[in-house]
Amino acid sequence: MSGDDNPKKRKRRLVSLIILLVSFAGIALFVVLLISGTGSCSSQLSGLFQRRLPVITVNEFNFDVGRDRVFASVEGSIAAAGTLGIQVLDAGGSETLRDPFRMTRPALTGSGDRCIAFDIGGSAVRVFSPEQIGTSLEFDGAIVSASINKNGWFCVVTQESGGSRGVVTVYNSTGTKVYGVVLGSGYILSAELSADNKNLAVLNLTDTGSRITFYHGIDVNDEHDWQFDLDGGLIIEIKYLYSGDVLAISPESLFLIESSGSKKDLYTFSDKRLGGYTYDGDFIALLLYDYGLGHRGRIITLLTDGTILGEMVTDREVISMSAVGKSLVVLQSDNLLFYSEELDEFPVSEDNLSVAGAGRVLAINEDTALATNDNSAVVFRREEDR
């Protein structure tokens, strides 16, 4: 009997072939779902492929970065920026990075495996991973804002020439300048890069309202492509989505500026007062207060296509909210609550410390959050499923 006719070998080859086909089918389905949209199936499948981050094992993080501390979660570690510089602690609370430098109004934002820290109104910028400083920059003009995408490309907005000229400078992941925009008039608030590093959206104030200027193909094009004007209105923040659309929020509404140039209203709340909002890619959460009724209002969660996921009434002051994955964390004056994206409440672990005095919350992952102030950074956990 030849080797090719051996039944055991044929069986092993058949099993190997089946495993290979199943693997290819799974990957193909994953890719199709990602391309076709951001539905729940896509989110669930992508969660299966996400790299597992270290589990937070401490109950409190001890940072020493001065006053006015701000925080960000990066690759399972926690980064903090304050008036004395930046510091990163790993999931067990051990320091992995420290860089002392003076800031007056520290700001910090993270994306992917990097963070960018900057001094609002000052000159210093640091881009870093949990283990090392990647880029250190000093600017002549006053820094207004900075942002970073998941590829490590970042842009810095400065106001120069006595405040009359706004400048946006774009850098790649190595810290090399690749693009620049100068506005001779109009105050630039922020700038955002697309996920593929090719498109730039610049938000600025005009004499009549707000304007978003789009630069497509920034690697080959020096001139803006088109502009969107919101006459008589204020745009608070913009965010590039993976679809290529830009999410915009104003005190009266949430809307998209689609890649085609058209405006798509997602949710209008002109009869409410915007108390806060948070966005982490899977969904958006809005805190809307009723006028003249103290802290009474509602929390609404929705997808970037305008689909309402959940809605609930609240009559207590919400100090801070933070979203990550499919979870929303809400900090009130005397407690901290975990919710699903549909606003189903999760029980909180009885082992948690007090939330008293906390002024901000940071969702680290779907079952862990950090309640912070200038003196403490306390970890809170959802109760484990039983």
N, C-alpha and C positions, 0 to 999 in steps of 0.2 A: 504493500500500500504506500503510495507516494505521500510526501508531506502535505501537498495541497488537498489531498483527499481525507486527511485526518479530521474526524468529526470534532474533536476538542479544539483544534486550531480554527476550524471554520466557525465554531461557536464563539470563540474569543474575538475573532475578526468581526463577526456580526454585532456583538455587544459593543465593541469599540466604535463601529460605524454608527450605531444607534445613538450612543453618547455624543459623538461628534455632530450628528444631525440635529439633535435636541439643543446642543449648545449654540449652533449657528442660528437655529430658529428663534431661540430666546434673544440673542443679540439683535437679530433682524427686527423682531417685534419691538424691542426696546428703542431702536433707532427710528422706526416708523412712528411710534407714539411720540417721541421727542419732536420729530419734524412736524407732525400733524397738529400739535397744539400743547396746551398746558392743562389738560384735563386731569381728573383724579387718577386715572390709570397710569398716566405718565409719571405723576408724582410718586405713586406707590412703587412703580417699577424702578425709578431712579433711586429711591431709597434703598432698594436691595443692593445696588451697586456702589453706594457711598462708602468711602473708607471710614472705618470705625475710629472715632476719636477717643482719647484717654478719658476715663471716667473720673469726674471730680471727686476726690476722696477727703478733702478737708471741709470744715464747717465755716471757716473764715479765712479770708486772704488778708495778709498784713503788708500793706504797701507803704512806702516812704517817699512820696513824690511831691510833698508840699500841699498847698491848698488848691481849691477849685478842681478837684480831681474828676476826670472823666475816664470811662472804661470801654473796652471792646474785647470781644472774644475772637481768638484767632488760633485755629488748629488745635483746639482743646486746651489752650492756655488762656490766661487773662492778662491783658495789657492795660496799664494805667498811665495817664499823663497828668501832670500837675505843674505847679509853678516852679518846681525844682527839677523837672525833667521827666523821663519815661522809665518804666520798669515793667518787666514781664515775669509772671509766676506761672509755673506749670501746674498740671492738674493736682499735684500733691502739695502745692504751696511753696515750692522751692524756686528761688530766683534763677532765671535763665538769661536775663539781659537787663542791663541798667545803663542809662546814658544821661548824665546830669547836665542840664543847661536851663537857663532862666527863661520862663515864659510868664507873660502877664495875664493872658486869657487863653489857657490851653484848650485845644480841641483835638479830637481823636476819632478816626473812623477806620474800619477794617473791611477787607474783602479778600476772599480766598485765603491764602497763607501769608498775607502781609497787612500791615497797618501803616497809616500815615498820620503823624502827629504834627501839629502846627500851632503857631502862636498868632491868634487873631489880632490884627493891628500891629503885630511885631514883624520879625524878619526870619525866624527859624522854621525849618521843615526837616523832619526825619521820616524816612521810609524804612521799615524794619520787619523782619520775621521774628518768630519767638526766640531765635538764638543770636541774631546779629543785625547790625545796622547795615542796610543796603545802600542808602543814599542820604547824605547830609547836605543841605542847601541853605544859603543865606541870601536874602533878597534886599534890594535897595528900597523898593516900594513896600507899603504896608500890606500884609497878607489879609485878604478878605475871606477866602475859603479855599479848600482843597478837597479833591476826591480821588479815589483809586478804584480800578476795576479788578476783576478776578484774575487777570493776566499779569497784574503788577504794573500796568501802565497808569500814570497818574497825571493830574493837571492841577496847577496852582493859579489862583486868581489874586492879582495884586492891583492896588491903586497907586498910581505914580504921578509925578509932575504936579504936586500940590493937590492931588485928588481929582484932577481934571481928566485923567487918562486911565482907562481900565485895560489891564493886560491879562491874557490867559496864556500860560506856557504849558505845553504838553511834553511829557517825558516818557520814554519807554521803560521797560522793567530793569534796565541797567542804570537808569538815571541819566541817560543821554537826551538832550533836548531834541525833539523831532518836529515841533510845530509851534507856532505862535500866532496870537490874535491880538490886535490893538484896536480899542474903540476910543475915538477922540472925544466922544460925548456919551452920556448915559452911564449910570452906575452899574457895574457888573456884580451880581450877587453870587453866582456859582457857575460851574461848567461841569459837564458830564461826558465821559467817553463811552462809546458803544462797546459791547463785549468783544467785537472783532478788531478793536483798536483803530478802525477806519473812519469813524464818524464822531463828530463833536457837536454838542448842543450847548449854547451859551445863553444864560438867563440874565437879563439886565432890565433895569428900570428906565422908562422913558418919560417924557413930559406928559404923556397921556395915559400911561399905564405900564404894562409889562410886555417884554418882547423876548422870544426865543429865536436865536439865530442858529441855523444849521449849516455845518460844514461837512460835506460828504466827500469821502476819498481824500482825507487830509494828507495822505502820503504823496499825492500827485496834484492836489488842487489847493491854490492859495486863496481863492475867493469863496465867500459864502454862497450857498445854493439858493436858499430862500429863508424867509422869516415868517414867524407867526406872531401876531400882535393881539394882546388882550386889552383893548381900549377901556379905560376906566376901571380896570381891575388889577389886583395884585396877585402874582404867582409866588407862592412861598418857596416851593421846592420842585425840582424836576429830577427824574430818574430814567435812565435808558433801560428798556426792557430787552430781553433776548430776541424778541420779535422784530426789533428795530424801531418800534414805537417808543414815544417818550411819555411817561406818566407825569402829570402835573397836578399840583394841589394848590387851591386858592382858599381864602376864608369862606367862600360860598359853594365850592364844588370840587369834584374830583373828575378829571377828564384825561383823554389821550390825545396826543398829537400824532396821528398815524404817519407812517413812512410815506404815504401818498400826499401828505400835506393837509389832510382834512382833520377837523376836530370831532372827537367822539365823546359825548358826555357819558360818564359812568354813574355819577351820583351827585345830585344837587341838594344842598341843605341851606338855602338862603334864609329859611325861617329858624335856623338853629345857630348856636355859637360854637365854633370849632374849638374844642378843648384840648385836642391832641390827636396824633395819628402815628402809626408805625407800619413799616413794610419790610418784608424779608424775602420776597420773591414768590412765595406760594400764595399769599393773600395780603390784603390791606385791612387794617383795623382803624376805624374812625371813632373818636369820642366826641359826641355832639350834645351840648347843653341846651336846655330850654331857656329862652330869654326870660329874665325876671323871676326865675324859680330856683334860685340858689344853685345847688349842685345837681338838681334833677335833670336827667337827660337820658341818652341811650348810647350803647356801644354797638356798632355795626361792622360786620366783616364781609368782605366781598372780593371776588377775583378781578383780575385786570381786564376782563371782558365785560364787567359790570354785573355779573351774577352775584346776587345776595346769598351769602352762606349762612349768616346768623344775625340775630338782632335781639337785644335785651335792654330792659329799662334799668337805670341805676339812679339812686337818689343820694348817693354819697360821693364825696370828692375823690376823684381819681388823681393821684399825684403823678403817676408815670405808667406807661405801657411799653411792652417790648414783644416783638413777634420773632419766632424762629421756626423754620419747618412748617409744621401744622399746629403749632401751639402759640397761644397768646398768654402773656403774664401781665397781670394788672396789680399795681401797687396802690393801696389805699393807706390812710393814716395809721390804721391799727392792724392791717392784715395784708396778706399777699395771696392772690388767687391764680390758679392755672385753669385755662380754658382750651378746648379744641378750637379749630378754625370755625366750627359751627356754633361756638359759644356754649358747648356742654362743659359744665364745671367738673374738674378733677379734684378728688380729695387731696389735702396737703398733709405731708408727714407730720406726725405729732412730735418728732424730734427737732423740729426747726427752732431756731433762736427767735428772739423778739425782732419785730420789724420797726419798732419805735425809733423815730429820728431819721429814718431812711428818706432820701429825697429823689432817688432814681432807681429804676430797675433795669437789669440787663438779662435778657433770656440767653442762656449759654447753650442749652439744647432743649429738646422738647419736654424734659422732666426736671431741669435744673435751672435756677435763676440766681442772680446776684443782686441783693438790695444794698445800696451804697449811700454814703455821705462822706464828709471830709474826714471822718474819724474811723469808719469801719466799712468793711465789705463782707457781708454775711451771705452765706450760701443757703438757698431754700430748695427743697426737693418736693416733687410730687410723691404721693404715696404709691408704692409699688402695687401693680395689679395683683390681685389675689385669686 
